[in-house]
């Protein structure tokens, strides 16, 4: 679907409605991918850090502490990786 839209845009004029549609579609796809990717990445990293914290410490709060560390770590990684991800998504 996106490929068909890009082909039709390629053969149309740059000032036409198709170029505006492509920019809107790319923006929508970029926001959607980043939003759901951030949620999934945050959950995976929180689960991974929680498991590691449970293996390192057998206390009751280890799981919660690991989850918090994972969520904060994923937020920091997303902050630094977002410009590169947006560039990759925009080129697709």
PDB file of N, CA, C and O in Angstrom, chain B, residues numbered from 101:
ATOM      1  N   UNK B 101       0.826  -1.192   0.000  1.00  0.00           N
ATOM      2  CA  UNK B 101       0.000   0.000   0.000  1.00  0.00           C
ATOM      3  C   UNK B 101       0.869   1.254   0.000  1.00  0.00           C
ATOM      4  O   UNK B 101       0.661   2.166  -0.800  1.00  0.00           O
ATOM      5  N   UNK B 102       1.850   1.288   0.910  1.00  0.00           N
ATOM      6  CA  UNK B 102       2.720   2.457   0.978  1.00  0.00           C
ATOM      7  C   UNK B 102       3.568   2.540  -0.284  1.00  0.00           C
ATOM      8  O   UNK B 102       3.816   3.636  -0.787  1.00  0.00           O
ATOM      9  N   UNK B 103       4.017   1.402  -0.802  1.00  0.00           N
ATOM     10  CA  UNK B 103       4.801   1.401  -2.033  1.00  0.00           C
ATOM     11  C   UNK B 103       4.006   1.924  -3.216  1.00  0.00           C
ATOM     12  O   UNK B 103       4.533   2.683  -4.029  1.00  0.00           O
ATOM     13  N   UNK B 104       2.741   1.528  -3.322  1.00  0.00           N
ATOM     14  CA  UNK B 104       1.874   2.022  -4.389  1.00  0.00           C
ATOM     15  C   UNK B 104       1.672   3.524  -4.273  1.00  0.00           C
ATOM     16  O   UNK B 104       1.680   4.236  -5.277  1.00  0.00           O
ATOM     17  N   UNK B 105       1.495   3.996  -3.069  1.00  0.00           N
ATOM     18  CA  UNK B 105       1.339   5.429  -2.847  1.00  0.00           C
ATOM     19  C   UNK B 105       2.608   6.178  -3.231  1.00  0.00           C
ATOM     20  O   UNK B 105       2.539   7.247  -3.839  1.00  0.00           O
ATOM     21  N   UNK B 106       3.765   5.626  -2.880  1.00  0.00           N
ATOM     22  CA  UNK B 106       5.022   6.289  -3.224  1.00  0.00           C
ATOM     23  C   UNK B 106       5.259   6.302  -4.732  1.00  0.00           C
ATOM     24  O   UNK B 106       5.797   7.276  -5.259  1.00  0.00           O
ATOM     25  N   UNK B 107       4.866   5.240  -5.432  1.00  0.00           N
ATOM     26  CA  UNK B 107       5.013   5.222  -6.889  1.00  0.00           C
ATOM     27  C   UNK B 107       4.125   6.278  -7.523  1.00  0.00           C
ATOM     28  O   UNK B 107       4.563   6.992  -8.425  1.00  0.00           O
ATOM     29  N   UNK B 108       2.887   6.386  -7.067  1.00  0.00           N
ATOM     30  CA  UNK B 108       1.996   7.408  -7.624  1.00  0.00           C
ATOM     31  C   UNK B 108       2.489   8.815  -7.300  1.00  0.00           C
ATOM     32  O   UNK B 108       2.296   9.737  -8.092  1.00  0.00           O
ATOM     33  N   UNK B 109       3.109   8.979  -6.167  1.00  0.00           N
ATOM     34  CA  UNK B 109       3.659  10.286  -5.807  1.00  0.00           C
ATOM     35  C   UNK B 109       4.886  10.595  -6.657  1.00  0.00           C
ATOM     36  O   UNK B 109       5.115  11.745  -7.032  1.00  0.00           O
ATOM     37  N   UNK B 110       5.670   9.570  -6.958  1.00  0.00           N
ATOM     38  CA  UNK B 110       6.885   9.765  -7.747  1.00  0.00           C
ATOM     39  C   UNK B 110       6.557  10.328  -9.134  1.00  0.00           C
ATOM     40  O   UNK B 110       7.309  11.140  -9.672  1.00  0.00           O
ATOM     41  N   UNK B 111       5.435   9.894  -9.705  1.00  0.00           N
ATOM     42  CA  UNK B 111       5.060  10.344 -11.042  1.00  0.00           C
ATOM     43  C   UNK B 111       4.149  11.564 -11.036  1.00  0.00           C
ATOM     44  O   UNK B 111       3.692  11.984 -12.099  1.00  0.00           O
ATOM     45  N   UNK B 112       3.875  12.135  -9.895  1.00  0.00           N
ATOM     46  CA  UNK B 112       3.039  13.336  -9.835  1.00  0.00           C
ATOM     47  C   UNK B 112       3.911  14.564  -9.606  1.00  0.00           C
ATOM     48  O   UNK B 112       5.120  14.455  -9.402  1.00  0.00           O
ATOM     49  N   UNK B 113       3.285  15.721  -9.643  1.00  0.00           N
ATOM     50  CA  UNK B 113       4.045  16.964  -9.452  1.00  0.00           C
ATOM     51  C   UNK B 113       4.350  17.169  -7.975  1.00  0.00           C
ATOM     52  O   UNK B 113       3.650  16.654  -7.102  1.00  0.00           O
ATOM     53  N   UNK B 114       5.415  17.937  -7.712  1.00  0.00           N
ATOM     54  CA  UNK B 114       5.839  18.145  -6.327  1.00  0.00           C
ATOM     55  C   UNK B 114       4.895  19.038  -5.540  1.00  0.00           C
ATOM     56  O   UNK B 114       4.900  19.007  -4.309  1.00  0.00           O
ATOM     57  N   UNK B 115       4.099  19.820  -6.217  1.00  0.00           N
ATOM     58  CA  UNK B 115       3.198  20.724  -5.496  1.00  0.00           C
ATOM     59  C   UNK B 115       1.798  20.136  -5.348  1.00  0.00           C
ATOM     60  O   UNK B 115       0.895  20.813  -4.856  1.00  0.00           O
ATOM     61  N   UNK B 116       1.608  18.900  -5.762  1.00  0.00           N
ATOM     62  CA  UNK B 116       0.277  18.305  -5.753  1.00  0.00           C
ATOM     63  C   UNK B 116      -0.127  17.755  -4.393  1.00  0.00           C
ATOM     64  O   UNK B 116       0.632  17.796  -3.425  1.00  0.00           O
ATOM     65  N   UNK B 117      -1.339  17.246  -4.360  1.00  0.00           N
ATOM     66  CA  UNK B 117      -1.917  16.716  -3.123  1.00  0.00           C
ATOM     67  C   UNK B 117      -1.214  15.434  -2.693  1.00  0.00           C
ATOM     68  O   UNK B 117      -1.188  15.115  -1.505  1.00  0.00           O
ATOM     69  N   UNK B 118      -0.636  14.684  -3.657  1.00  0.00           N
ATOM     70  CA  UNK B 118       0.010  13.427  -3.306  1.00  0.00           C
ATOM     71  C   UNK B 118       1.250  13.645  -2.461  1.00  0.00           C
ATOM     72  O   UNK B 118       1.541  12.837  -1.579  1.00  0.00           O
ATOM     73  N   UNK B 119       1.984  14.718  -2.710  1.00  0.00           N
ATOM     74  CA  UNK B 119       3.168  15.010  -1.906  1.00  0.00           C
ATOM     75  C   UNK B 119       2.776  15.347  -0.479  1.00  0.00           C
ATOM     76  O   UNK B 119       3.459  14.951   0.465  1.00  0.00           O
ATOM     77  N   UNK B 120       1.687  16.068  -0.318  1.00  0.00           N
ATOM     78  CA  UNK B 120       1.208  16.384   1.030  1.00  0.00           C
ATOM     79  C   UNK B 120       0.749  15.114   1.732  1.00  0.00           C
ATOM     80  O   UNK B 120       0.971  14.944   2.931  1.00  0.00           O
ATOM     81  N   UNK B 121       0.109  14.224   0.980  1.00  0.00           N
ATOM     82  CA  UNK B 121      -0.343  12.955   1.565  1.00  0.00           C
ATOM     83  C   UNK B 121       0.843  12.103   2.001  1.00  0.00           C
ATOM     84  O   UNK B 121       0.799  11.476   3.060  1.00  0.00           O
ATOM     85  N   UNK B 122       1.898  12.075   1.196  1.00  0.00           N
ATOM     86  CA  UNK B 122       3.076  11.293   1.563  1.00  0.00           C
ATOM     87  C   UNK B 122       3.710  11.835   2.830  1.00  0.00           C
ATOM     88  O   UNK B 122       4.079  11.066   3.717  1.00  0.00           O
ATOM     89  N   UNK B 123       3.838  13.138   2.923  1.00  0.00           N
ATOM     90  CA  UNK B 123       4.419  13.729   4.123  1.00  0.00           C
ATOM     91  C   UNK B 123       3.566  13.417   5.345  1.00  0.00           C
ATOM     92  O   UNK B 123       4.101  13.119   6.413  1.00  0.00           O
ATOM     93  N   UNK B 124       2.249  13.482   5.201  1.00  0.00           N
ATOM     94  CA  UNK B 124       1.352  13.165   6.314  1.00  0.00           C
ATOM     95  C   UNK B 124       1.445  11.686   6.671  1.00  0.00           C
ATOM     96  O   UNK B 124       1.472  11.331   7.849  1.00  0.00           O
ATOM     97  N   UNK B 125       1.493  10.821   5.656  1.00  0.00           N
ATOM     98  CA  UNK B 125       1.574   9.383   5.893  1.00  0.00           C
ATOM     99  C   UNK B 125       2.889   9.020   6.566  1.00  0.00           C
ATOM    100  O   UNK B 125       2.905   8.234   7.513  1.00  0.00           O
ATOM    101  N   UNK B 126       3.993   9.586   6.082  1.00  0.00           N
ATOM    102  CA  UNK B 126       5.283   9.309   6.714  1.00  0.00           C
ATOM    103  C   UNK B 126       5.310   9.791   8.152  1.00  0.00           C
ATOM    104  O   UNK B 126       5.868   9.121   9.022  1.00  0.00           O
ATOM    105  N   UNK B 127       4.719  10.932   8.408  1.00  0.00           N
ATOM    106  CA  UNK B 127       4.663  11.449   9.772  1.00  0.00           C
ATOM    107  C   UNK B 127       3.828  10.528  10.655  1.00  0.00           C
ATOM    108  O   UNK B 127       4.216  10.230  11.784  1.00  0.00           O
ATOM    109  N   UNK B 128       2.682  10.075  10.144  1.00  0.00           N
ATOM    110  CA  UNK B 128       1.820   9.171  10.905  1.00  0.00           C
ATOM    111  C   UNK B 128       2.534   7.852  11.186  1.00  0.00           C
ATOM    112  O   UNK B 128       2.497   7.353  12.311  1.00  0.00           O
ATOM    113  N   UNK B 129       3.181   7.287  10.171  1.00  0.00           N
ATOM    114  CA  UNK B 129       3.903   6.021  10.350  1.00  0.00           C
ATOM    115  C   UNK B 129       5.044   6.201  11.344  1.00  0.00           C
ATOM    116  O   UNK B 129       5.268   5.346  12.202  1.00  0.00           O
ATOM    117  N   UNK B 130       5.762   7.310  11.227  1.00  0.00           N
ATOM    118  CA  UNK B 130       6.867   7.573  12.144  1.00  0.00           C
ATOM    119  C   UNK B 130       6.415   7.684  13.582  1.00  0.00           C
ATOM    120  O   UNK B 130       7.027   7.099  14.476  1.00  0.00           O
ATOM    121  N   UNK B 131       5.354   8.426  13.812  1.00  0.00           N
ATOM    122  CA  UNK B 131       4.842   8.589  15.174  1.00  0.00           C
ATOM    123  C   UNK B 131       4.326   7.260  15.714  1.00  0.00           C
ATOM    124  O   UNK B 131       4.578   6.922  16.870  1.00  0.00           O
ATOM    125  N   UNK B 132       3.608   6.507  14.887  1.00  0.00           N
ATOM    126  CA  UNK B 132       3.054   5.226  15.330  1.00  0.00           C
ATOM    127  C   UNK B 132       4.156   4.227  15.668  1.00  0.00           C
ATOM    128  O   UNK B 132       4.101   3.563  16.703  1.00  0.00           O
ATOM    129  N   UNK B 133       5.149   4.122  14.802  1.00  0.00           N
ATOM    130  CA  UNK B 133       6.248   3.183  15.048  1.00  0.00           C
ATOM    131  C   UNK B 133       7.012   3.567  16.305  1.00  0.00           C
ATOM    132  O   UNK B 133       7.344   2.707  17.121  1.00  0.00           O
ATOM    133  N   UNK B 134       7.290   4.847  16.461  1.00  0.00           N
ATOM    134  CA  UNK B 134       8.016   5.277  17.657  1.00  0.00           C
ATOM    135  C   UNK B 134       7.201   5.056  18.924  1.00  0.00           C
ATOM    136  O   UNK B 134       7.748   4.645  19.947  1.00  0.00           O
ATOM    137  N   UNK B 135       5.903   5.324  18.865  1.00  0.00           N
ATOM    138  CA  UNK B 135       5.066   5.190  20.054  1.00  0.00           C
ATOM    139  C   UNK B 135       4.972   3.722  20.501  1.00  0.00           C
ATOM    140  O   UNK B 135       5.243   3.403  21.659  1.00  0.00           O
ATOM    141  N   UNK B 136       4.589   2.843  19.581  1.00  0.00           N
ATOM    142  CA  UNK B 136       4.458   1.440  19.956  1.00  0.00           C
ATOM    143  C   UNK B 136       5.818   0.794  20.204  1.00  0.00           C
ATOM    144  O   UNK B 136       5.947  -0.073  21.069  1.00  0.00           O
ATOM    145  N   UNK B 137       6.811   1.205  19.462  1.00  0.00           N
ATOM    146  CA  UNK B 137       8.158   0.702  19.703  1.00  0.00           C
ATOM    147  C   UNK B 137       8.673   1.084  21.076  1.00  0.00           C
ATOM    148  O   UNK B 137       9.336   0.289  21.742  1.00  0.00           O
ATOM    149  N   UNK B 138       8.367   2.307  21.499  1.00  0.00           N
ATOM    150  CA  UNK B 138       8.796   2.758  22.826  1.00  0.00           C
ATOM    151  C   UNK B 138       8.112   1.951  23.923  1.00  0.00           C
ATOM    152  O   UNK B 138       8.744   1.594  24.917  1.00  0.00           O
ATOM    153  N   UNK B 139       6.838   1.666  23.750  1.00  0.00           N
ATOM    154  CA  UNK B 139       6.105   0.885  24.753  1.00  0.00           C
ATOM    155  C   UNK B 139       6.681  -0.528  24.852  1.00  0.00           C
ATOM    156  O   UNK B 139       6.945  -1.023  25.947  1.00  0.00           O
ATOM    157  N   UNK B 140       6.869  -1.165  23.712  1.00  0.00           N
ATOM    158  CA  UNK B 140       7.386  -2.536  23.706  1.00  0.00           C
ATOM    159  C   UNK B 140       8.817  -2.579  24.228  1.00  0.00           C
ATOM    160  O   UNK B 140       9.162  -3.452  25.025  1.00  0.00           O
ATOM    161  N   UNK B 141       9.657  -1.635  23.783  1.00  0.00           N
ATOM    162  CA  UNK B 141      11.050  -1.583  24.226  1.00  0.00           C
ATOM    163  C   UNK B 141      11.127  -1.360  25.731  1.00  0.00           C
ATOM    164  O   UNK B 141      11.951  -1.975  26.408  1.00  0.00           O
ATOM    165  N   UNK B 142      10.278  -0.489  26.254  1.00  0.00           N
ATOM    166  CA  UNK B 142      10.265  -0.206  27.684  1.00  0.00           C
ATOM    167  C   UNK B 142       9.860  -1.444  28.484  1.00  0.00           C
ATOM    168  O   UNK B 142      10.454  -1.732  29.523  1.00  0.00           O
ATOM    169  N   UNK B 143       8.861  -2.169  28.007  1.00  0.00           N
ATOM    170  CA  UNK B 143       8.412  -3.371  28.703  1.00  0.00           C
ATOM    171  C   UNK B 143       9.481  -4.466  28.682  1.00  0.00           C
ATOM    172  O   UNK B 143       9.707  -5.139  29.687  1.00  0.00           O
ATOM    173  N   UNK B 144      10.124  -4.636  27.550  1.00  0.00           N
ATOM    174  CA  UNK B 144      11.168  -5.663  27.442  1.00  0.00           C
ATOM    175  C   UNK B 144      12.345  -5.332  28.349  1.00  0.00           C
ATOM    176  O   UNK B 144      12.851  -6.202  29.058  1.00  0.00           O
ATOM    177  N   UNK B 145      12.782  -4.072  28.327  1.00  0.00           N
ATOM    178  CA  UNK B 145      13.925  -3.688  29.152  1.00  0.00           C
ATOM    179  C   UNK B 145      13.575  -3.746  30.640  1.00  0.00           C
ATOM    180  O   UNK B 145      14.417  -4.125  31.454  1.00  0.00           O
ATOM    181  N   UNK B 146      12.343  -3.377  31.007  1.00  0.00           N
ATOM    182  CA  UNK B 146      11.926  -3.468  32.406  1.00  0.00           C
ATOM    183  C   UNK B 146      11.905  -4.920  32.871  1.00  0.00           C
ATOM    184  O   UNK B 146      12.346  -5.225  33.979  1.00  0.00           O
ATOM    185  N   UNK B 147      11.399  -5.811  32.034  1.00  0.00           N
ATOM    186  CA  UNK B 147      11.361  -7.230  32.385  1.00  0.00           C
ATOM    187  C   UNK B 147      12.767  -7.810  32.499  1.00  0.00           C
ATOM    188  O   UNK B 147      13.054  -8.578  33.417  1.00  0.00           O
ATOM    189  N   UNK B 148      13.629  -7.446  31.576  1.00  0.00           N
ATOM    190  CA  UNK B 148      15.005  -7.930  31.605  1.00  0.00           C
ATOM    191  C   UNK B 148      15.739  -7.446  32.849  1.00  0.00           C
ATOM    192  O   UNK B 148      16.406  -8.232  33.521  1.00  0.00           O
ATOM    193  N   UNK B 149      15.619  -6.160  33.159  1.00  0.00           N
ATOM    194  CA  UNK B 149      16.289  -5.618  34.349  1.00  0.00           C
ATOM    195  C   UNK B 149      15.692  -6.184  35.633  1.00  0.00           C
ATOM    196  O   UNK B 149      16.408  -6.383  36.614  1.00  0.00           O
ATOM    197  N   UNK B 150      14.396  -6.444  35.634  1.00  0.00           N
ATOM    198  CA  UNK B 150      13.756  -7.048  36.801  1.00  0.00           C
ATOM    199  C   UNK B 150      14.286  -8.460  37.039  1.00  0.00           C
ATOM    200  O   UNK B 150      14.551  -8.840  38.179  1.00  0.00           O
ATOM    201  N   UNK B 151      14.437  -9.225  35.984  1.00  0.00           N
ATOM    202  CA  UNK B 151      14.964 -10.584  36.102  1.00  0.00           C
ATOM    203  C   UNK B 151      16.409 -10.572  36.589  1.00  0.00           C
ATOM    204  O   UNK B 151      16.790 -11.376  37.440  1.00  0.00           O
ATOM    205  N   UNK B 152      17.204  -9.667  36.052  1.00  0.00           N
ATOM    206  CA  UNK B 152      18.602  -9.558  36.485  1.00  0.00           C
ATOM    207  C   UNK B 152      18.681  -9.142  37.949  1.00  0.00           C
ATOM    208  O   UNK B 152      19.500  -9.672  38.700  1.00  0.00           O
ATOM    209  N   UNK B 153      17.836  -8.198  38.362  1.00  0.00           N
ATOM    210  CA  UNK B 153      17.843  -7.754  39.758  1.00  0.00           C
ATOM    211  C   UNK B 153      17.421  -8.884  40.690  1.00  0.00           C
ATOM    212  O   UNK B 153      17.957  -9.000  41.792  1.00  0.00           O
ATOM    213  N   UNK B 154      16.469  -9.722  40.270  1.00  0.00           N
ATOM    214  CA  UNK B 154      16.055 -10.859  41.090  1.00  0.00           C
ATOM    215  C   UNK B 154      17.173 -11.888  41.212  1.00  0.00           C
ATOM    216  O   UNK B 154      17.324 -12.518  42.259  1.00  0.00           O
ATOM    217  N   UNK B 155      17.953 -12.062  40.153  1.00  0.00           N
ATOM    218  CA  UNK B 155      19.064 -13.011  40.215  1.00  0.00           C
ATOM    219  C   UNK B 155      20.182 -12.490  41.109  1.00  0.00           C
ATOM    220  O   UNK B 155      20.839 -13.273  41.795  1.00  0.00           O
ATOM    221  N   UNK B 156      20.403 -11.186  41.111  1.00  0.00           N
ATOM    222  CA  UNK B 156      21.474 -10.608  41.920  1.00  0.00           C
ATOM    223  C   UNK B 156      21.100 -10.481  43.389  1.00  0.00           C
ATOM    224  O   UNK B 156      21.948 -10.641  44.266  1.00  0.00           O
ATOM    225  N   UNK B 157      19.834 -10.196  43.656  1.00  0.00           N
ATOM    226  CA  UNK B 157      19.377 -10.007  45.031  1.00  0.00           C
ATOM    227  C   UNK B 157      18.050 -10.730  45.213  1.00  0.00           C
ATOM    228  O   UNK B 157      17.146 -10.610  44.386  1.00  0.00           O
ATOM    229  N   UNK B 158      17.945 -11.475  46.294  1.00  0.00           N
ATOM    230  CA  UNK B 158      16.737 -12.268  46.526  1.00  0.00           C
ATOM    231  C   UNK B 158      15.685 -11.516  47.332  1.00  0.00           C
ATOM    232  O   UNK B 158      14.731 -12.132  47.808  1.00  0.00           O
ATOM    233  N   UNK B 159      15.829 -10.220  47.497  1.00  0.00           N
ATOM    234  CA  UNK B 159      14.868  -9.471  48.313  1.00  0.00           C
ATOM    235  C   UNK B 159      13.565  -9.231  47.547  1.00  0.00           C
ATOM    236  O   UNK B 159      13.490  -9.410  46.331  1.00  0.00           O
ATOM    237  N   UNK B 160      12.536  -8.818  48.305  1.00  0.00           N
ATOM    238  CA  UNK B 160      11.225  -8.584  47.702  1.00  0.00           C
ATOM    239  C   UNK B 160      11.218  -7.361  46.787  1.00  0.00           C
ATOM    240  O   UNK B 160      10.495  -7.343  45.790  1.00  0.00           O
ATOM    241  N   UNK B 161      11.995  -6.364  47.104  1.00  0.00           N
ATOM    242  CA  UNK B 161      12.000  -5.135  46.319  1.00  0.00           C
ATOM    243  C   UNK B 161      12.904  -5.176  45.103  1.00  0.00           C
ATOM    244  O   UNK B 161      12.966  -4.207  44.347  1.00  0.00           O
ATOM    245  N   UNK B 162      13.607  -6.285  44.902  1.00  0.00           N
ATOM    246  CA  UNK B 162      14.546  -6.367  43.779  1.00  0.00           C
ATOM    247  C   UNK B 162      13.823  -6.297  42.441  1.00  0.00           C
ATOM    248  O   UNK B 162      14.297  -5.651  41.506  1.00  0.00           O
ATOM    249  N   UNK B 163      12.686  -6.957  42.354  1.00  0.00           N
ATOM    250  CA  UNK B 163      11.938  -6.955  41.099  1.00  0.00           C
ATOM    251  C   UNK B 163      11.438  -5.555  40.752  1.00  0.00           C
ATOM    252  O   UNK B 163      11.551  -5.109  39.610  1.00  0.00           O
ATOM    253  N   UNK B 164      10.888  -4.873  41.745  1.00  0.00           N
ATOM    254  CA  UNK B 164      10.385  -3.514  41.511  1.00  0.00           C
ATOM    255  C   UNK B 164      11.522  -2.557  41.175  1.00  0.00           C
ATOM    256  O   UNK B 164      11.390  -1.714  40.288  1.00  0.00           O
ATOM    257  N   UNK B 165      12.629  -2.691  41.880  1.00  0.00           N
ATOM    258  CA  UNK B 165      13.783  -1.829  41.610  1.00  0.00           C
ATOM    259  C   UNK B 165      14.323  -2.074  40.205  1.00  0.00           C
ATOM    260  O   UNK B 165      14.646  -1.128  39.486  1.00  0.00           O
ATOM    261  N   UNK B 166      14.420  -3.329  39.821  1.00  0.00           N
ATOM    262  CA  UNK B 166      14.883  -3.655  38.471  1.00  0.00           C
ATOM    263  C   UNK B 166      13.959  -3.120  37.396  1.00  0.00           C
ATOM    264  O   UNK B 166      14.418  -2.662  36.350  1.00  0.00           O
ATOM    265  N   UNK B 167      12.650  -3.174  37.649  1.00  0.00           N
ATOM    266  CA  UNK B 167      11.690  -2.642  36.683  1.00  0.00           C
ATOM    267  C   UNK B 167      11.847  -1.140  36.513  1.00  0.00           C
ATOM    268  O   UNK B 167      11.812  -0.627  35.394  1.00  0.00           O
ATOM    269  N   UNK B 168      12.021  -0.436  37.627  1.00  0.00           N
ATOM    270  CA  UNK B 168      12.201   1.019  37.563  1.00  0.00           C
ATOM    271  C   UNK B 168      13.486   1.364  36.823  1.00  0.00           C
ATOM    272  O   UNK B 168      13.509   2.275  35.996  1.00  0.00           O
ATOM    273  N   UNK B 169      14.549   0.637  37.123  1.00  0.00           N
ATOM    274  CA  UNK B 169      15.821   0.875  36.433  1.00  0.00           C
ATOM    275  C   UNK B 169      15.667   0.610  34.935  1.00  0.00           C
ATOM    276  O   UNK B 169      16.205   1.354  34.115  1.00  0.00           O
ATOM    277  N   UNK B 170      14.942  -0.435  34.581  1.00  0.00           N
ATOM    278  CA  UNK B 170      14.722  -0.749  33.168  1.00  0.00           C
ATOM    279  C   UNK B 170      13.922   0.311  32.442  1.00  0.00           C
ATOM    280  O   UNK B 170      14.257   0.671  31.313  1.00  0.00           O
ATOM    281  N   UNK B 171      12.872   0.819  33.066  1.00  0.00           N
ATOM    282  CA  UNK B 171      12.048   1.854  32.434  1.00  0.00           C
ATOM    283  C   UNK B 171      12.837   3.148  32.278  1.00  0.00           C
ATOM    284  O   UNK B 171      12.784   3.790  31.229  1.00  0.00           O
ATOM    285  N   UNK B 172      13.566   3.529  33.318  1.00  0.00           N
ATOM    286  CA  UNK B 172      14.379   4.749  33.233  1.00  0.00           C
ATOM    287  C   UNK B 172      15.487   4.575  32.191  1.00  0.00           C
ATOM    288  O   UNK B 172      15.768   5.492  31.419  1.00  0.00           O
ATOM    289  N   UNK B 173      16.105   3.412  32.174  1.00  0.00           N
ATOM    290  CA  UNK B 173      17.139   3.146  31.174  1.00  0.00           C
ATOM    291  C   UNK B 173      16.598   3.178  29.753  1.00  0.00           C
ATOM    292  O   UNK B 173      17.255   3.690  28.847  1.00  0.00           O
ATOM    293  N   UNK B 174      15.400   2.632  29.555  1.00  0.00           N
ATOM    294  CA  UNK B 174      14.810   2.667  28.215  1.00  0.00           C
ATOM    295  C   UNK B 174      14.466   4.098  27.806  1.00  0.00           C
ATOM    296  O   UNK B 174      14.605   4.459  26.638  1.00  0.00           O
ATOM    297  N   UNK B 175      14.021   4.911  28.759  1.00  0.00           N
ATOM    298  CA  UNK B 175      13.722   6.312  28.445  1.00  0.00           C
ATOM    299  C   UNK B 175      14.986   7.058  28.030  1.00  0.00           C
ATOM    300  O   UNK B 175      14.963   7.853  27.091  1.00  0.00           O
ATOM    301  N   UNK B 176      16.079   6.804  28.725  1.00  0.00           N
ATOM    302  CA  UNK B 176      17.346   7.461  28.377  1.00  0.00           C
ATOM    303  C   UNK B 176      17.825   6.993  27.002  1.00  0.00           C
ATOM    304  O   UNK B 176      18.260   7.808  26.189  1.00  0.00           O
ATOM    305  N   UNK B 177      17.747   5.695  26.740  1.00  0.00           N
ATOM    306  CA  UNK B 177      18.155   5.182  25.427  1.00  0.00           C
ATOM    307  C   UNK B 177      17.285   5.742  24.309  1.00  0.00           C
ATOM    308  O   UNK B 177      17.792   6.112  23.250  1.00  0.00           O
ATOM    309  N   UNK B 178      15.973   5.806  24.544  1.00  0.00           N
ATOM    310  CA  UNK B 178      15.080   6.351  23.522  1.00  0.00           C
ATOM    311  C   UNK B 178      15.356   7.825  23.273  1.00  0.00           C
ATOM    312  O   UNK B 178      15.240   8.298  22.142  1.00  0.00           O
ATOM    313  N   UNK B 179      15.720   8.548  24.316  1.00  0.00           N
ATOM    314  CA  UNK B 179      16.029   9.967  24.164  1.00  0.00           C
ATOM    315  C   UNK B 179      17.216  10.164  23.220  1.00  0.00           C
ATOM    316  O   UNK B 179      17.207  11.061  22.377  1.00  0.00           O
ATOM    317  N   UNK B 180      18.230   9.321  23.369  1.00  0.00           N
ATOM    318  CA  UNK B 180      19.417   9.477  22.541  1.00  0.00           C
ATOM    319  C   UNK B 180      19.281   8.822  21.167  1.00  0.00           C
ATOM    320  O   UNK B 180      19.941   9.248  20.219  1.00  0.00           O
ATOM    321  N   UNK B 181      18.440   7.794  21.042  1.00  0.00           N
ATOM    322  CA  UNK B 181      18.303   7.089  19.772  1.00  0.00           C
ATOM    323  C   UNK B 181      17.182   7.617  18.887  1.00  0.00           C
ATOM    324  O   UNK B 181      17.125   7.266  17.709  1.00  0.00           O
ATOM    325  N   UNK B 182      16.294   8.445  19.413  1.00  0.00           N
ATOM    326  CA  UNK B 182      15.142   8.924  18.646  1.00  0.00           C
ATOM    327  C   UNK B 182      15.527   9.633  17.349  1.00  0.00           C
ATOM    328  O   UNK B 182      14.894   9.372  16.325  1.00  0.00           O
ATOM    329  N   UNK B 183      16.525  10.513  17.333  1.00  0.00           N
ATOM    330  CA  UNK B 183      16.856  11.159  16.049  1.00  0.00           C
ATOM    331  C   UNK B 183      17.291  10.164  14.970  1.00  0.00           C
ATOM    332  O   UNK B 183      16.955  10.337  13.799  1.00  0.00           O
ATOM    333  N   UNK B 184      18.024   9.139  15.352  1.00  0.00           N
ATOM    334  CA  UNK B 184      18.466   8.139  14.384  1.00  0.00           C
ATOM    335  C   UNK B 184      17.298   7.277  13.908  1.00  0.00           C
ATOM    336  O   UNK B 184      17.212   6.942  12.727  1.00  0.00           O
ATOM    337  N   UNK B 185      16.400   6.918  14.828  1.00  0.00           N
ATOM    338  CA  UNK B 185      15.229   6.132  14.446  1.00  0.00           C
ATOM    339  C   UNK B 185      14.311   6.922  13.527  1.00  0.00           C
ATOM    340  O   UNK B 185      13.782   6.372  12.561  1.00  0.00           O
ATOM    341  N   UNK B 186      14.113   8.204  13.816  1.00  0.00           N
ATOM    342  CA  UNK B 186      13.288   9.038  12.944  1.00  0.00           C
ATOM    343  C   UNK B 186      13.893   9.133  11.549  1.00  0.00           C
ATOM    344  O   UNK B 186      13.166   9.112  10.556  1.00  0.00           O
ATOM    345  N   UNK B 187      15.192   9.235  11.468  1.00  0.00           N
ATOM    346  CA  UNK B 187      15.855   9.298  10.169  1.00  0.00           C
ATOM    347  C   UNK B 187      15.652   8.002   9.392  1.00  0.00           C
ATOM    348  O   UNK B 187      15.400   8.038   8.187  1.00  0.00           O
ATOM    349  N   UNK B 188      15.757   6.869  10.059  1.00  0.00           N
ATOM    350  CA  UNK B 188      15.549   5.578   9.398  1.00  0.00           C
ATOM    351  C   UNK B 188      14.108   5.432   8.948  1.00  0.00           C
ATOM    352  O   UNK B 188      13.854   5.006   7.821  1.00  0.00           O
ATOM    353  N   UNK B 189      13.156   5.780   9.812  1.00  0.00           N
ATOM    354  CA  UNK B 189      11.740   5.662   9.466  1.00  0.00           C
ATOM    355  C   UNK B 189      11.399   6.585   8.309  1.00  0.00           C
ATOM    356  O   UNK B 189      10.635   6.207   7.420  1.00  0.00           O
ATOM    357  N   UNK B 190      11.948   7.778   8.308  1.00  0.00           N
ATOM    358  CA  UNK B 190      11.627   8.746   7.269  1.00  0.00           C
ATOM    359  C   UNK B 190      12.127   8.287   5.902  1.00  0.00           C
ATOM    360  O   UNK B 190      11.530   8.632   4.883  1.00  0.00           O
ATOM    361  N   UNK B 191      13.221   7.508   5.863  1.00  0.00           N
ATOM    362  CA  UNK B 191      13.777   7.041   4.593  1.00  0.00           C
ATOM    363  C   UNK B 191      13.063   5.816   4.045  1.00  0.00           C
ATOM    364  O   UNK B 191      13.250   5.473   2.877  1.00  0.00           O
ATOM    365  N   UNK B 192      12.255   5.150   4.851  1.00  0.00           N
ATOM    366  CA  UNK B 192      11.573   3.916   4.407  1.00  0.00           C
ATOM    367  C   UNK B 192      10.568   4.202   3.345  1.00  0.00           C
ATOM    368  O   UNK B 192       9.906   3.286   2.859  1.00  0.00           O
TER     369      UNK B 192
END
